[in-house]
Amino acid sequence: MADRRLTGTGIGAHSFETEEGIDFAARVNVAYDCPQGHASVLPFAVEAEVPNIWPCHCGNLGVLRTLDGFKPPDPKRKRTHWDMVLERRTVEDLEELLQERLTLLRERRLRAGVLV
Ligand SMILES: [Zn+2]
């Protein structure tokens, strides 16, 4: 009978990867209070849509509480493409990119004999 064991990995295997150079998403702690007085605190990514209720370990539903001045995102407001661009780049970065692209475009037009 063939030996079908998996080799090389296992549950609890130690990873030699480090967290060096990894940028974790910015997080915020969000708390939920259930009617029995239990509080559940959970980390969410800042850009995540935070649910208004969370099931408590006792079986009741916890209601969202805000911590540290964090305001949950307005569920009616959709993130725009511009919002997403601004999450990845600053306005200064975008200005620099725009100037680079305009320079390239003008050079191409000059080479093609078109007056700029
Ligand atoms: Zn509870």
Boltz pocket constraint, residues with backbone or C-beta under 6 A from the ligand:
constraints:
  - pocket:
      binder: B
      contacts: [[A, 34], [A, 35], [A, 36], [A, 37], [A, 38], [A, 56], [A, 57], [A, 58], [A, 59], [A, 60]]
      max_distance: 6.0
